Amino acid sequence: MNINDAINLIEKAIPQSDNPQTWADLGCGSGTFTIALAHLLPKGSHIYAIDSQSQNFPKVIGNNVSIDFIKADFEKTDFDFFNLNGILMANAVHYVEDKQSLILKLEKYLSADKRFLIIEYETTNTNHWVPYPITFQKLEELFKPFGNKKIHNIGERKSIYGPGNMYAAVINTNNQ
């Protein structure tokens, strides 16, 4: 996927604002969605890009958004984040077996206006690259116990890896 495709897939999830925002991209990989997010966030925003494999990011990209890379396993590491405007997880949730415990852990990093942006595959088929798949319906079920959250499927595109689509979903508590 190229950067423009990634921007088109997630742009509806980013609230229009001139106020800088702080996000974490968990399981950022080489950064396709990190860079897409940097193009959508307001000037002066910040992204923590986190992956278990070393990655190289420019210090500033997109709309003058700064990026700090942290080499860590987001599932096992406790971060000292607070008041994040959002957490992006692109093709990362399907590596987590205990998704409910992860969401509980991650919620403490978010501001009162909690926002998750999740990109996943619409499949139930497991394989080496998608060991714990999560369809959009399963994502809705995952977030149900966490209170009054609005879950929106904001976009889909054909997956190059199989017959299913890739979807982007935003989950927030501000009822938008």
N, C-alpha and C positions, 0 to 999 in steps of 0.2 A: 504494500500500500504506500502511495506517495503522500507527501505532506498535505497537498490540496485535498486529496480524498479524505484524509484524517480530519482536516479542518471541517469539511462539509459534513462529516458524520457526527461531530460533537458540538458544532457551533450553537445549536439550540439550547445546550445545557449551561452556557455561560451567561450569567445575567449582565445586561448592559449597565455599565457604571463607569464613572471616571475615577472612582476610589480604588487604589491599589488593593490587590487581593493576594493571599498566600495559600498555596495549594501544595499537596504532596502527591507525587505520582509513584505509586507502589508497584514494583515489578516493571520499571520503565524500559528495560531492555535497551536497545540502541537509540531509543528516544523519538520514534515517529510521533507518538501522541504527546510526548512532552513538548516537542517543538510546535505541534499543532496548538496545544494549549497556550503556549507562549505567544502565539500570533493572535489569540483571542482575548487574552487578559488585558486589562488596562495598563497603561504605561506605569512603570514603577512597581509592578507586581513581582512576586517571588515564587519560585517552584523548588521544592525539595524533590529531586529525582533519586529514587532508591531502587537498587537492584543488587542481587547477590553476586553478580559478575561485574568486574570493573568496566566502566563506560567513560567515554570522553565527551564532555559537553562544553560548548563555549560558556563563558561566565555570563554573558548577556545575549539575548536573542529575541526575535519577534518584535513586539511592541516595547522594546527596552525592558524586558523581563529578565531578572537575574535568576540563575539556576545554580543550585548547590547539589553536587552529586554525593550521595552517601552509599558506600558499599555495605549492605546489610541484608539480612533475611527479614523482610517485613513481618513475617508470621511469628518470628521468634524474638525480635528486637523490640524493646520498649524505647520509644523516642521521647524527647523532651519537647514535643510540639504542643502548642495550645492555640486555641482560637483560629484554626485553619478555616478558610472559607470553603474548602472542598478537598476531597480525596478522589483522585483518578486511579482506576485500576483497569488497564487495557490488557485483555488476554492474560490476566493474572489470577482471577478468582478461581478459575478451573484447576489451579494447582493446589488449592486449599481443600483439605478434607473436612475440617471442622469450621465451616463458614460462619456459623452462628457465634462461636467464640471470637472469631476474628472481628466481626462487626461490633460486638460488645467492646472489644479492646480499642478499635479505631474511633468509635464515637466520642471517646474522652478527648481526642485531639481536635475535635471540631468546635466551631463557634456555635452559638445558640441556633443559628440558621444552618443546620446541618445539610451538607450536600455531598452525595456520592455520585460519581460519574463512572459507569461501568460499561465496558465493551466486552462482549463475549460471543460465543458461537451458539446458535439455536440448534443444539443437538443433544441427544442423550447417549450417543455413541462414545465410549471411552477408548482411548489409545494412549500411547506414550506421551504425546504432546498435550492431550486433554484428558488427564486422569480422572478428574471429578467435574464433569460438565454441568453447566447450569443454564437451563433454558430461561426465557423471560418469565414464564409462568412460575418456575421454581425460584427465581429471583424475587418475584412478588411475595411468594410464600415465605422466603427467608426474612424479608423485612417486616412482615405483618406483626410479629411479636414486639417490635421495637417502637410501637406507638403510632401517632398520627403522621404518617409519611405518605407523600404523594409520589407514586412511581409512574414514570412516563417512558414509553419506548419512543425515542426521539429520532431514530433512523436505523436503516438496515442497508446492507449491501451484500452482494454475492460473495461467498467465501471461495477463495482459490484452492482451499484445502479439502473441500468435500461438497456434498449436495446441499447442506444447510446454509443459511445466511449468517452473517455476523450482525449483531444488533448493538445499539448504544442505548443505554438507559440512564436516566437521571432520577435520583431519589433525594427528596428534600422535605423539610418540615415547614417551609414557609408557604405551603399551599399554592405554589406557582406551577 
